[in-house]
Structures are given as structure tokens and as C-alpha cells.
């Protein structure tokens, strides 16, 4: 449960960054620093920058569906 909460926290910030800067603005290190988490902890949840980017896109789509299509 705690891991899921942390993942959602990270994805929320990742969506904010990607909305302004694009996916290129995302990095595991940046998110860890901004959210005061360990880089290894963020890496453990996502595994790679590419997986972080994919998860961010999925989260952004979910926000869009929730806010626009309902």
C-alpha cells in the first residue's frame, strides 16, 4: 500500500512536469530530489526512465478521461 501511495505521488508530479516540459523533462533523479525520495526507491518502483515515461502517459490519460469524459 505504501509503495502504491508513493508511486501515485511520483506519477502526479511526473504528469505535472510532462505537461509543461514534455516527457524529456522527466528523470528518476529529478523526481526523487523534488519529492525528497531516494533515487533507488524511485527506480525500484519504475525500473527505468522509459517505464516512468510510459506510466506517466497512462496516468495523464486517466486524468483526461476522469476530467473530460465524465
C-alpha positions as CSV (number, residue, x, y, z in Angstrom):
1,X,0.0,0.0,0.0
2,X,2.8,2.4,0.9
3,X,4.6,1.6,-2.4
4,X,1.4,2.4,-4.3
5,X,0.9,5.7,-2.5
6,X,4.5,6.7,-3.3
7,X,4.0,5.6,-6.9
8,X,0.9,7.8,-7.2
9,X,2.7,10.7,-5.6
10,X,5.6,10.3,-8.2
11,X,3.2,9.9,-11.1
12,X,1.2,13.0,-10.0
13,X,4.4,15.1,-10.1
14,X,5.6,13.4,-13.3
15,X,2.3,14.3,-15.1
16,X,2.7,18.0,-14.0
17,X,6.3,18.1,-15.3
18,X,5.5,16.4,-18.6
19,X,2.5,18.7,-19.1
20,X,4.8,21.7,-19.1
21,X,8.2,20.3,-20.3
22,X,7.3,17.1,-22.2
23,X,8.5,13.7,-21.4
24,X,12.1,14.8,-21.9
25,X,11.8,16.8,-18.7
26,X,11.3,13.7,-16.6
27,X,14.1,11.8,-14.8
28,X,14.1,9.5,-11.9
29,X,16.7,11.7,-10.2
30,X,14.7,14.9,-10.6
31,X,11.5,13.3,-9.2
32,X,13.4,11.8,-6.3
33,X,15.0,15.2,-5.5
34,X,11.8,17.2,-5.8
35,X,9.8,14.7,-3.7
36,X,12.6,14.1,-1.2
37,X,12.7,10.4,-2.0
38,X,15.7,8.2,-2.7
39,X,16.7,7.7,-6.4
40,X,17.0,4.0,-5.7
41,X,13.4,3.9,-4.3
42,X,12.0,5.7,-7.4
43,X,14.0,3.3,-9.6
44,X,12.6,0.3,-7.7
45,X,9.0,1.4,-8.5
46,X,9.6,2.1,-12.2
47,X,12.7,0.2,-13.2
48,X,13.8,2.6,-16.0
49,X,13.2,6.1,-17.4
50,X,11.2,4.5,-20.2
51,X,8.9,2.8,-17.9
52,X,8.4,6.0,-15.9
53,X,7.5,7.8,-19.2
54,X,5.0,5.1,-20.1
55,X,3.4,5.2,-16.6
56,X,3.3,9.0,-16.9
57,X,1.4,8.8,-20.2
58,X,-1.0,6.2,-18.7
59,X,-1.6,8.4,-15.7
60,X,-2.2,11.5,-17.9
61,X,-4.7,9.6,-20.0
62,X,-6.5,8.5,-16.8
63,X,-6.7,12.1,-15.6
64,X,-8.0,13.2,-19.0
65,X,-10.7,10.5,-19.1
66,X,-11.7,11.3,-15.5
67,X,-12.0,15.1,-16.0
68,X,-13.1,15.4,-19.6
69,X,-15.1,12.3,-20.5
70,X,-17.2,12.1,-17.3
